[in-house]
């Protein structure tokens, strides 16, 4: 009986997805390649559960230890064999994903759904890495996962109606709504967002405005809760650069050319909040 959900990749998004599953009372199996990554995920999940309990009160939120007990941590992808739904959330590297999908295709037979939480890689391309592409679907969770009520659900060329229905059911079970879109590099959200962020970086690069001024315009004039450059820092500038490069490669359109300043900052190790410095200072 396959009942638990598997999550591949225990970084920020992966641990948040595992936490969201566990908070709903379901069990999750969280995979990564190093004990250190799993230890960090364990701490993040426990901290998130503690904050949630503090904010909502004890009666309205499960005990942190109970949430953590719903998550199994593993270094072995073979532990996914008895799960019924897989959320793939590893690094945005096509070769790494291809290797993992080949393993998932063998270890997790149908009707197990393989749901890709990717920033920009087309779902149809990921589906080509498994024997049965009808069970591959996109689930683009937004950051921070526990606070975002809606998920972008992407239907690849071969994705079946059963897979879409099963994915919608899974998302509802963890308290998420979904919006179904067809496959395209970057889908709807990141095709627009990455272009916006990249153009905001060009404004900074060209000296048109400071980072503070760019973000103030979006927050104070348009009512956005966060400006594009602060959003980039939250997502991670390395992820932003990779996503815009995928869009540039897939569309061969110069409007997606990465800003030189974005490239320079990533090479310098200024990746945003996770490194303490991006367009803003978090030290």
C-alpha positions as CSV (number, residue, x, y, z in Angstrom):
1,X,0.0,0.0,0.0
2,X,1.7,3.2,-1.2
3,X,0.5,6.0,1.1
4,X,3.3,8.4,1.9
5,X,4.6,11.2,-0.3
6,X,8.2,11.3,-1.4
7,X,10.2,14.6,-1.7
8,X,13.5,14.5,-3.5
9,X,15.8,17.4,-2.5
10,X,16.0,18.7,1.1
11,X,16.9,22.3,0.4
12,X,14.7,25.3,1.4
13,X,11.8,24.3,-0.9
14,X,12.0,20.6,-0.3
15,X,12.1,20.9,3.4
16,X,9.2,23.4,3.3
17,X,7.2,21.0,1.1
18,X,7.9,18.1,3.5
19,X,6.9,20.3,6.4
20,X,3.6,21.3,4.7
21,X,2.8,17.6,4.1
22,X,3.6,16.7,7.7
23,X,1.7,19.6,9.1
24,X,-1.4,18.2,7.3
25,X,-1.0,14.9,9.2
26,X,0.4,12.9,6.3
27,X,3.8,11.2,6.1
28,X,6.6,12.3,3.9
29,X,9.9,10.7,2.9
30,X,12.6,13.4,2.4
31,X,15.7,12.5,0.3
32,X,19.0,14.2,-0.2
33,X,22.6,13.3,-1.0
34,X,24.3,14.3,2.2
35,X,23.6,13.8,5.9
36,X,24.4,17.5,6.4
37,X,21.5,18.5,4.1
38,X,19.1,16.3,5.9
39,X,20.2,17.6,9.3
40,X,19.6,21.2,8.1
41,X,16.2,20.1,6.8
42,X,15.3,18.5,10.1
43,X,16.1,21.7,11.9
44,X,14.2,23.8,9.4
45,X,11.1,21.6,9.7
46,X,11.2,21.7,13.5
47,X,11.7,25.5,13.6
48,X,8.8,26.0,11.1
49,X,6.5,23.9,13.3
50,X,7.5,25.8,16.4
51,X,6.8,29.2,14.8
52,X,3.5,27.9,13.4
53,X,2.5,26.7,16.9
54,X,3.5,30.0,18.5
55,X,1.6,32.1,15.9
56,X,-1.6,30.0,15.9
57,X,-1.6,28.8,19.4
58,X,-1.2,25.2,20.7
59,X,-4.7,24.0,20.2
60,X,-4.8,25.1,16.5
61,X,-1.4,23.6,15.5
62,X,0.2,20.2,16.0
63,X,3.1,19.8,18.3
64,X,6.5,20.4,16.6
65,X,7.8,16.9,17.6
66,X,4.6,15.3,16.1
67,X,5.2,17.2,12.8
68,X,8.8,16.1,12.7
69,X,7.8,12.5,13.4
70,X,5.8,12.4,10.2
71,X,8.9,12.9,8.1
72,X,11.4,10.1,7.3
73,X,14.8,11.3,6.2
74,X,16.8,9.2,3.8
75,X,19.9,9.1,1.6
76,X,18.6,6.2,-0.5
77,X,16.2,6.8,-3.3
78,X,15.1,3.2,-3.1
79,X,13.1,4.2,0.0
80,X,10.7,5.9,-2.4
81,X,9.5,2.4,-3.6
82,X,6.5,2.4,-1.2
83,X,5.4,6.0,-1.7
84,X,2.4,6.9,-3.8
85,X,3.4,10.4,-5.0
86,X,6.8,11.9,-5.7
87,X,7.7,15.6,-5.6
88,X,11.0,16.1,-7.4
89,X,12.7,19.2,-6.1
90,X,16.5,18.7,-6.7
91,X,18.9,21.3,-8.1
92,X,18.0,22.9,-11.4
93,X,20.5,20.8,-13.3
94,X,19.1,18.9,-16.3
95,X,21.7,16.1,-16.2
96,X,21.1,15.5,-12.4
97,X,17.3,15.5,-13.0
98,X,17.7,13.0,-15.9
99,X,19.7,10.6,-13.7
100,X,17.1,10.9,-10.9
101,X,14.1,10.4,-13.3
102,X,15.6,7.3,-14.7
103,X,15.8,5.9,-11.1
104,X,12.3,7.0,-10.3
105,X,11.0,5.4,-13.4
106,X,12.3,2.1,-12.2
107,X,11.8,2.4,-8.5
108,X,8.3,4.0,-8.5
109,X,6.1,2.2,-11.0
110,X,2.7,3.5,-12.1
111,X,0.3,4.7,-10.9
112,X,2.9,6.7,-8.8
113,X,2.8,10.3,-9.9
114,X,6.1,12.1,-10.5
115,X,5.6,15.8,-9.9
116,X,8.4,18.2,-10.9
117,X,8.8,21.4,-8.8
118,X,11.0,23.2,-11.3
119,X,11.5,26.9,-11.9
120,X,11.6,26.9,-15.7
121,X,12.5,23.5,-17.3
122,X,9.6,22.3,-19.5
123,X,7.6,19.4,-18.0
124,X,7.5,17.6,-21.4
125,X,11.3,17.5,-21.4
126,X,11.4,16.0,-17.9
127,X,8.7,13.5,-18.9
128,X,11.0,12.2,-21.7
129,X,13.3,10.8,-19.0
130,X,10.8,8.2,-17.8
131,X,9.2,5.2,-19.5
132,X,5.7,6.5,-18.9
133,X,5.5,10.2,-19.4
134,X,1.7,10.3,-18.8
135,X,2.5,10.3,-15.0
136,X,4.8,13.3,-15.0
137,X,3.3,16.7,-14.1
138,X,4.6,20.1,-13.0
139,X,3.9,21.4,-9.5
140,X,5.4,24.9,-9.1
141,X,5.3,25.7,-5.4
142,X,5.8,29.3,-4.5
143,X,8.3,30.5,-1.8
144,X,7.7,30.3,1.2
145,X,5.7,27.2,0.6
146,X,3.7,27.1,3.9
147,X,2.4,30.7,3.4
148,X,1.5,30.5,-0.3
149,X,-2.1,29.1,-0.8
150,X,-1.9,28.3,-4.5
151,X,0.4,26.1,-6.7
152,X,0.9,26.4,-10.4
153,X,0.0,22.9,-11.9
154,X,1.6,22.3,-15.3
155,X,0.3,19.8,-17.8
156,X,3.0,18.4,-20.1
157,X,2.2,17.2,-23.6
158,X,1.7,13.6,-22.4
159,X,0.4,14.2,-18.8
160,X,-2.8,12.2,-18.4
161,X,-6.1,13.4,-16.9
162,X,-5.6,10.9,-14.1
163,X,-2.3,12.4,-13.2
164,X,-3.8,15.9,-13.1
165,X,-6.7,14.7,-11.0
166,X,-4.4,12.9,-8.6
167,X,-2.1,15.9,-8.3
168,X,-5.1,18.2,-7.6
169,X,-6.3,15.8,-5.0
170,X,-2.8,15.7,-3.4
171,X,-2.5,19.5,-3.3
172,X,-6.0,19.9,-1.8
173,X,-5.0,17.3,0.9
174,X,-2.2,19.6,2.1
175,X,-4.3,22.7,1.9
176,X,-3.3,24.1,-1.5
177,X,-5.4,25.3,-4.4
178,X,-4.1,24.9,-7.9
179,X,-4.2,26.7,-11.2
180,X,-3.7,24.4,-14.3
181,X,-1.7,25.7,-17.2
182,X,-0.1,24.1,-20.3
183,X,3.6,23.4,-20.6
184,X,6.0,26.2,-21.6
185,X,9.5,27.1,-20.5
186,X,9.0,29.1,-17.2
187,X,5.2,28.3,-17.4
188,X,3.1,31.4,-16.5
189,X,4.7,32.6,-13.3
190,X,8.4,32.5,-14.0
191,X,8.1,33.4,-17.7
192,X,6.8,36.8,-16.5
193,X,8.5,37.0,-13.1
194,X,12.1,36.2,-14.3
195,X,11.7,38.7,-17.1
196,X,10.6,41.4,-14.6
197,X,13.4,40.7,-12.2
198,X,16.0,40.6,-15.0
199,X,14.8,44.0,-16.3
200,X,14.9,45.4,-12.7
201,X,18.5,44.3,-12.5
202,X,19.2,46.1,-15.8
203,X,17.8,49.3,-14.3
204,X,20.2,49.0,-11.4
205,X,23.1,48.0,-13.8
206,X,22.4,51.1,-16.0
207,X,22.2,53.4,-13.0
208,X,18.6,54.4,-13.6
209,X,17.7,53.8,-10.0
210,X,19.0,52.3,-6.8
211,X,17.7,48.9,-5.6
212,X,15.7,50.6,-2.9
213,X,14.1,53.0,-5.4
214,X,13.2,50.2,-7.8
215,X,11.5,48.2,-5.1
216,X,9.8,51.2,-3.5
217,X,8.0,52.0,-6.8
218,X,6.6,48.5,-7.0
219,X,5.6,48.4,-3.4
220,X,4.3,51.9,-2.9
221,X,2.9,52.6,-6.4
222,X,1.5,49.2,-7.3
223,X,0.8,47.8,-3.9
224,X,3.2,44.8,-4.2
225,X,4.1,43.3,-0.8
226,X,7.7,42.9,-2.0
227,X,9.7,44.5,-4.9
228,X,11.3,42.5,-7.7
229,X,14.9,42.8,-6.3
230,X,13.9,41.7,-2.8
231,X,11.9,38.9,-4.4
232,X,15.1,37.9,-6.3
233,X,17.0,37.8,-3.0
234,X,14.4,35.6,-1.4
235,X,14.3,33.2,-4.3
236,X,18.1,33.1,-4.7
237,X,20.1,34.9,-7.4
238,X,21.7,31.7,-8.5
239,X,18.2,30.3,-9.1
240,X,17.1,33.5,-10.9
241,X,20.1,33.3,-13.2
242,X,19.6,29.6,-14.0
243,X,15.9,30.2,-14.8
244,X,16.5,33.2,-17.1
245,X,19.2,31.2,-18.9
246,X,16.7,28.3,-19.4
247,X,14.3,30.8,-20.9
248,X,17.0,32.3,-23.1
249,X,18.1,28.9,-24.4
250,X,14.5,27.6,-24.9
251,X,13.1,30.6,-26.7
252,X,16.3,31.9,-28.4
253,X,14.9,35.4,-27.8
254,X,17.2,38.2,-26.8
255,X,14.7,39.7,-24.4
256,X,15.7,36.9,-21.9
257,X,19.4,37.7,-22.0
258,X,20.7,37.7,-18.4
259,X,21.9,41.0,-17.1
260,X,25.7,41.1,-16.7
261,X,25.3,42.4,-13.1
262,X,23.2,39.3,-12.2
263,X,25.9,37.0,-13.6
264,X,28.6,38.9,-11.7
265,X,26.7,38.8,-8.4
266,X,26.2,35.0,-8.7
267,X,29.9,34.5,-9.5
268,X,30.8,36.6,-6.5
269,X,28.7,34.4,-4.2
270,X,26.1,37.1,-3.5
271,X,23.0,34.9,-3.8
272,X,20.6,36.8,-1.7
273,X,19.1,35.9,1.7
274,X,20.7,32.5,1.9
275,X,24.2,34.0,1.7
276,X,23.5,37.2,3.7
277,X,24.0,39.5,0.7
278,X,22.2,40.1,-2.6
279,X,20.7,43.3,-3.8
280,X,20.2,44.0,-0.1
281,X,22.3,43.2,2.9
282,X,21.0,40.6,5.3
283,X,24.0,40.2,7.6
